[in-house]
Amino acid sequence: MNTSTKQPKVLFSLIVLVMATAALRAQSQAFSLEQAIQYAQEHSTSTQLAELDVQEANEQITEYKAIGIPKVSGSVNYQYYLNIPTQILPDFLGPAVDGRLLNYNLISSNEVLPASDAGFPAQFGRNNNLNAGLSLDMLLVDGSYFLGLKAVRLARELAVRQRELTTRDIDLNVTKAYLAVMSATKNETVLLNNIESLEQTYHETRITYENGFAEKMDVDRIQLTLENLRRNLDNVKRYIELSKNLLKFQMAYPLDQEIVLTESFDQLVNAARLTPAWSGESIDFSLRPEYRVLETSHTLAEMDIKRQQLGYYPSLRGFGSAAATLQRNKLFDNNEAGWFPSTYLGMGLNIPIFDGFDKKAKINKARIVLKRNEVQTDLFKQSVSLEVRNAQTQYDNARESLTASESNLELATRILETAKTKFKEGVGTSLEVIQAEREYYEAQANLMDAEYDLIVAKNDWQKALGIK
């Protein structure tokens, strides 16, 4: 095939590939609030780190169990002696021979030589030494081991509790970021409607001015208000972009991809409005993940004290060995001696007598940790009690503020309609219209702030009580 024919096809394929890649980048993903939270739970680095802590705790349990499991090890050692070790032995042969000869009167007592202090050299062993064996070591009795096993299992539970705390924090952060985007988006919609309405007013006023029934100042005032609204709209659009980036960050969502929010802001407002108030009954601290972490830490500290105290008791270990030794001048010469086995079993009892007050210091330190945990728990209960009451007050205030803001908006709407009607009929001024519009816009802004504050207050109240 002609090469010149291939090139356009290759170029076309590359263009299609680039366009497809760009299209994939441009694709957006839609999220409700619950879906956004779920996505964050699955992709957040904080969640991944918390999960790794749980996995590490699982491996620590396996590692600690290994202390009580019998351990078997094997060994093979080979030695070749270029020079066999030599020992100096005392001269025991000379006196023995002389004594025997003297006993048979073969020599006289004058001929008996005194024993030499120099001794004589002697070599023991063979050039080749081969040793092979198996050894066994196991824990038989140790009270601190079984308590320590409970402790590492409790440490895993602590890691799970801390993961729950991480999950709760992710929920709160994503919710607040999501609400910020929704509130700003609603603000954008309101501004667009206001601009559209004011543009119509501006157009009508300009026609009235051109017909000689309005002043130039009336047109300028409306134009100034219109420009301010447009500038506010630009600011809100930039704020929406910033809020979306923050939401993407909290969700661990790619910053270069678009995101669409499907939740209804008004439905969230209604749900927050209809949530029943707290009855004021006793607070269930166990619903808070922080309290569960403190509880587990308290149990762990108590267990650590007991474990240190058991260190004063004896511990018993069992051990054994089965080995064989081969010693030959020629390693593969079967005419020489073969393997010589060696086997033994034993037990070792370790009795602590004096450790330089090491265990005493460790026990005292563990008691300090326990006391610190108790103080932290009391402080946490006091903080939660205050947090719940403050959150309830803020929630009640937010409800009342929303009701008042809705009434104010209705009133501002009626005032604006009246001002416009009077202006059209020639009995009112543009200044009255502009003033009424400003009050109307302010009432709109106050209502949106009140709606946002109500949802946030509800979330803070639920967080304080430890409920969803």
C-alpha positions in Angstrom: 0.0 0.0 0.0 1.2 3.5 -0.7 2.7 5.3 2.3 1.1 8.6 1.3 -2.3 7.0 1.6 -1.6 5.8 5.1 -0.6 9.2 6.5 -4.0 10.9 6.2 -5.6 7.9 7.9 -3.1 8.0 10.8 -3.6 11.8 11.1 -7.4 11.3 11.2 -7.1 8.6 13.9 -4.9 10.9 16.0 -7.4 13.7 15.7 -10.3 11.5 16.7 -8.2 10.2 19.7 -7.4 13.7 20.9 -11.1 14.8 20.5 -12.3 11.7 22.4 -9.8 12.4 25.2 -10.9 16.1 25.4 -14.6 14.9 25.5 -13.8 12.6 28.4 -12.2 15.4 30.3 -15.1 17.6 29.6 -17.6 15.1 31.0 -19.1 16.1 34.3 -20.4 13.9 37.1 -23.6 14.6 39.0 -23.9 14.2 42.8 -26.6 14.5 45.3 -25.4 15.4 48.8 -25.4 11.7 49.9 -23.6 10.7 46.7 -20.9 13.4 47.3 -20.4 12.2 50.8 -20.2 8.5 49.6 -17.7 9.5 46.9 -15.5 11.3 49.5 -15.6 8.3 51.8 -14.3 6.1 49.0 -11.6 8.4 47.6 -10.5 10.6 50.5 -6.9 10.2 51.6 -8.0 10.6 55.2 -10.2 7.6 54.8 -7.4 5.6 53.1 -5.0 6.5 56.0 -7.6 5.5 58.6 -8.2 2.2 56.8 -4.4 1.5 56.7 -4.3 2.1 60.4 -7.0 -0.6 60.8 -5.0 -3.0 58.6 -1.9 -2.3 60.5 -3.7 -3.1 63.8 -4.8 -6.4 62.3 -1.2 -7.3 61.5 -0.1 -6.3 65.0 -2.6 -8.9 66.3 -1.0 -11.6 64.1 2.4 -10.4 65.1 1.6 -10.6 68.8 -0.1 -14.1 68.5 3.2 -15.4 67.1 4.8 -14.9 70.6 2.7 -17.8 71.9 3.1 -20.1 68.9 5.8 -22.7 69.0 8.8 -21.8 66.9 10.9 -24.3 65.1 14.2 -23.5 63.4 16.8 -25.6 61.6 20.5 -25.2 61.2 23.4 -26.7 59.2 27.0 -25.9 60.0 30.1 -27.1 58.2 33.7 -26.6 59.3 36.9 -27.7 57.7 40.0 -27.5 59.9 43.2 -26.7 57.9 45.0 -27.3 61.3 43.2 -29.4 63.8 43.2 -27.7 67.2 45.9 -28.8 69.6 45.7 -29.1 73.4 48.7 -29.4 75.8 48.0 -32.4 78.1 49.9 -33.0 81.4 52.6 -35.7 81.4 50.5 -38.6 82.7 52.1 -41.3 80.6 55.7 -41.1 81.8 54.9 -41.6 85.5 52.5 -44.4 84.7 55.0 -46.3 82.6 57.8 -45.8 85.1 55.6 -46.9 87.9 54.7 -50.1 86.1 58.4 -50.9 85.3 59.3 -50.2 88.8 56.6 -52.5 90.0 58.1 -55.3 88.0 61.6 -54.5 89.2 62.6 -53.7 85.6 64.1 -50.4 86.7 65.4 -49.1 90.0 63.9 -46.2 91.9 66.9 -44.1 90.9 66.0 -44.5 87.3 62.5 -43.1 87.7 62.2 -39.7 86.1 60.2 -36.9 87.7 57.0 -35.8 85.8 57.6 -33.1 83.2 55.8 -29.8 83.7 55.9 -29.1 80.0 53.2 -31.7 79.1 52.8 -32.9 75.6 50.7 -31.7 72.6 47.7 -33.7 71.4 45.2 -33.1 68.6 41.5 -33.9 68.9 38.9 -34.0 66.1 38.8 -34.5 62.4 39.4 -32.1 59.5 35.7 -32.2 58.5 32.9 -31.3 60.9 29.3 -31.2 59.8 26.4 -30.4 62.2 22.7 -30.4 61.4 19.8 -30.0 63.8 16.3 -28.7 64.7 15.4 -26.6 67.7 12.1 -25.9 69.3 11.1 -23.0 71.6 7.7 -22.3 72.9 5.9 -20.3 75.6 4.2 -22.4 78.2 3.0 -20.1 80.9 3.0 -16.3 80.9 0.0 -14.4 82.3 1.0 -11.1 80.6 0.9 -12.8 77.2 -2.9 -13.5 77.2 -3.7 -10.0 78.6 -1.4 -8.5 76.0 -3.4 -10.4 73.3 -6.6 -8.8 74.5 -4.8 -5.4 74.5 -3.7 -5.6 70.8 -7.3 -6.6 69.9 -8.5 -3.6 71.7 -6.0 -1.5 69.9 -7.6 -2.6 66.6 -11.0 -1.6 68.0 -9.4 1.8 68.8 -8.3 2.1 65.2 -11.8 1.3 64.1 -13.2 4.0 66.4 -10.7 6.6 65.0 -11.8 5.6 61.5 -15.4 6.4 62.5 -14.3 9.8 63.7 -12.5 10.4 60.4 -15.7 9.4 58.5 -17.8 11.8 60.6 -15.4 14.7 59.9 -15.5 14.0 56.1 -19.3 14.0 56.2 -19.3 17.4 57.9 -16.7 19.0 55.6 -18.3 17.7 52.4 -21.8 18.8 53.6 -20.6 22.4 54.4 -18.8 22.7 51.1 -21.8 21.3 49.2 -24.1 23.7 50.9 -21.8 26.7 50.1 -22.0 25.9 46.4 -25.8 25.4 46.5 -26.4 28.6 48.4 -24.1 30.6 46.0 -25.9 29.0 43.0 -29.3 30.0 44.3 -27.9 33.5 44.8 -26.8 33.5 41.2 -30.3 32.6 40.1 -31.8 35.3 42.2 -29.4 37.9 40.8 -30.2 36.8 37.2 -33.9 37.3 37.8 -33.3 40.6 39.5 -31.2 41.8 36.6 -33.8 40.6 34.1 -36.5 42.5 35.9 -34.4 45.6 36.4 -33.4 45.6 32.7 -37.1 45.7 31.9 -37.6 48.6 34.3 -34.6 50.4 32.8 -36.0 50.0 29.3 -39.4 51.3 30.3 -37.9 54.2 32.2 -35.7 55.2 29.3 -38.8 55.2 27.0 -40.6 57.4 29.5 -37.6 59.7 29.7 -37.4 60.0 25.9 -41.1 60.9 25.9 -40.5 63.6 28.4 -42.3 62.1 31.4 -39.1 61.2 33.4 -35.9 62.8 34.3 -32.4 61.7 33.2 -31.5 61.2 36.8 -34.2 58.5 37.0 -32.6 56.6 34.2 -29.1 57.0 35.7 -30.2 55.7 39.1 -31.7 52.6 37.6 -28.6 52.1 35.4 -26.3 52.4 38.4 -28.3 49.8 40.3 -28.2 47.6 37.3 -24.4 47.8 37.0 -24.1 47.0 40.7 -26.2 43.9 40.3 -24.1 42.8 37.3 -20.9 43.3 39.3 -22.4 41.3 42.2 -23.3 38.6 39.7 -19.7 38.4 38.5 -18.5 38.1 42.1 -21.0 35.3 42.8 -19.9 33.4 39.7 -16.3 33.6 40.9 -17.3 32.5 44.4 -19.2 29.5 42.9 -16.0 28.5 41.1 -14.0 28.8 44.4 -16.7 26.9 46.3 -16.8 24.1 43.8 -13.0 23.7 44.0 -13.2 23.5 47.7 -16.0 20.9 47.4 -13.8 18.9 44.9 -10.9 19.0 47.3 -13.1 17.8 50.2 -14.4 15.0 48.0 -11.0 14.1 46.5 -12.6 14.7 43.2 -10.4 15.8 40.2 -10.1 19.5 40.1 -9.9 19.6 36.3 -13.3 17.9 35.9 -16.7 19.5 36.0 -19.1 18.7 38.8 -22.9 19.0 38.9 -24.9 19.2 42.1 -28.4 17.7 41.9 -29.7 18.3 45.4 -32.6 20.7 45.9 -31.6 23.6 48.2 -35.2 24.3 49.1 -35.9 20.7 50.1 -32.9 20.8 52.4 -34.3 24.1 53.9 -37.7 22.5 54.4 -36.1 19.4 56.0 -34.1 21.6 58.3 -37.2 23.5 59.2 -39.3 20.4 60.0 -36.6 18.6 62.1 -38.0 18.1 65.6 -36.3 20.0 68.3 -34.3 18.3 71.0 -36.4 17.3 74.0 -33.7 18.3 76.4 -33.3 14.9 77.9 -30.0 13.4 79.0 -27.3 13.4 76.4 -26.2 10.0 75.1 -22.4 10.6 74.9 -21.8 7.2 73.3 -23.3 8.5 70.1 -20.3 10.7 69.6 -17.3 8.9 68.0 -14.9 11.0 70.1 -16.4 9.5 73.2 -16.1 6.0 71.9 -12.4 6.6 71.2 -12.0 7.8 74.8 -13.9 4.8 76.1 -11.7 2.4 74.2 -8.5 4.3 75.3 -9.7 4.0 78.9 -10.1 0.3 78.7 -6.8 0.0 77.0 -5.1 2.0 79.8 -6.6 -0.3 82.5 -5.5 -3.3 80.6 -1.9 -2.0 80.4 -1.7 -1.6 84.2 -2.8 -5.2 84.7 -0.3 -6.4 82.0 2.6 -4.5 83.8 1.6 -6.0 87.1 1.6 -9.5 85.7 5.3 -8.9 84.9 6.1 -9.7 88.5 4.9 -13.3 88.0 7.2 -16.1 86.8 7.1 -17.3 83.2 7.8 -20.8 81.9 9.2 -21.7 78.5 9.8 -25.1 76.9 12.6 -25.9 74.5 14.2 -28.9 72.8 16.7 -29.8 70.2 17.5 -32.7 67.9 20.9 -32.6 66.2 23.5 -34.9 64.6 27.3 -34.5 64.2 29.6 -35.9 61.5 33.4 -35.8 62.0 35.6 -37.3 59.3 39.0 -36.6 57.8 37.5 -37.4 54.5 33.9 -36.2 54.4 32.6 -38.8 52.0 34.5 -41.8 53.3 31.9 -44.2 54.6 34.6 -46.3 56.3 35.0 -43.6 58.9 32.6 -43.0 61.8 29.0 -41.9 60.9 26.5 -39.5 62.4 26.3 -39.1 66.2 22.9 -37.9 67.3 22.1 -35.6 70.2 18.6 -34.9 71.5 17.2 -33.1 74.5 14.1 -31.5 75.9 13.9 -28.9 78.7 12.1 -26.1 80.4 13.2 -22.7 81.7 11.5 -20.9 84.5 12.2 -17.1 84.6 11.6 -15.6 88.1 11.7 -11.8 88.3 13.5 -10.8 91.5 14.7 -7.2 91.1 14.5 -5.1 88.0 15.7 -1.8 89.3 12.1 -0.5 89.8 11.5 -0.7 86.1 8.1 -2.3 86.3 7.1 0.0 89.2 7.8 3.0 87.0 5.9 1.5 84.1 2.9 0.8 86.3 2.9 4.3 87.7 3.2 5.7 84.1 0.2 3.6 83.0 -1.8 4.9 85.9 -1.0 8.5 84.9 -2.2 7.7 81.4 -5.4 6.3 82.8 -6.0 9.3 85.0 -5.3 11.6 82.1 -7.9 9.7 80.1 -10.5 10.1 82.9 -9.9 13.9 83.0 -10.1 14.1 79.2 -13.4 12.2 79.3 -14.9 14.5 82.0 -13.8 17.5 80.0 -15.3 16.1 76.8 -18.6 15.5 78.5 -18.7 19.1 79.8 -17.8 20.4 76.3 -20.5 18.3 74.6 -23.1 19.4 77.1 -22.2 23.0 76.3 -22.0 22.3 72.6 -25.5 20.7 72.5 -27.1 23.5 74.4 -25.4 26.2 72.2 -26.3 24.3 69.0 -29.9 24.0 70.1 -30.0 27.7 70.8 -28.4 28.5 67.4 -30.9 26.1 65.7 -33.9 27.8 67.4 -32.5 31.2 66.5 -32.0 30.1 62.9 -35.7 28.9 62.7 -36.9 32.2 64.0 -34.6 34.2 61.7 -35.8 32.3 58.7 -39.4 33.0 59.6 -38.7 36.7 60.1 -36.7 36.9 56.8 -39.6 35.3 54.9 -42.0 37.9 56.3 -39.6 40.7 55.6 -39.2 39.6 51.9 -43.0 39.5 51.5 -43.2 43.0 52.9 -40.3 44.3 50.7 -42.0 42.7 47.7 -45.2 44.6 48.4 -43.3 47.9 49.0 -41.4 47.5 45.7 -44.6 46.7 43.7 -46.3 49.8 45.2 -43.3 52.0 44.5 -43.2 50.8 40.8 -47.0 51.4 40.4 -46.8 54.9 41.8 -43.8 55.7 39.6 -45.6 54.5 36.5 -48.7 56.5 37.4 -46.5 59.6 37.9 -47.2 60.0 41.6 -43.9 58.5 42.8 -40.2 59.1 42.2 -37.5 56.9 40.9 -35.7 57.4 44.2 -38.5 55.6 45.9 -38.3 52.8 43.4 -34.5 52.5 43.8 -34.8 52.5 47.6 -37.5 49.9 47.5 -35.4 47.7 45.2 -32.4 48.0 47.5 -34.6 46.9 50.4 -36.0 44.1 48.3 -32.5 42.9 47.3 -31.4 43.1 51.0 -34.4 41.1 52.1 -33.5 38.5 49.4 -30.0 38.3 50.6 -31.1 38.0 54.3 -33.4 35.2 53.4 -30.7 33.2 51.6 -28.4 33.8 54.5 -31.1 32.6 56.9 -31.7 29.5 54.8 -28.1 28.6 54.7 -27.7 29.4 58.4 -30.6 27.1 59.2 -29.1 24.1 57.4 -25.7 24.7 58.9 -27.3 25.1 62.4 -29.2 21.8 61.9 -25.9 20.0 60.9 -24.1 21.4 63.9 -26.9 20.4 66.2 -26.9 16.8 64.8 -23.1 16.7 65.1 -23.3 17.8 68.7 -25.8 15.1 69.5 -24.0 12.5 67.5 -26.9 11.8 65.1 -27.4 12.1 61.4 
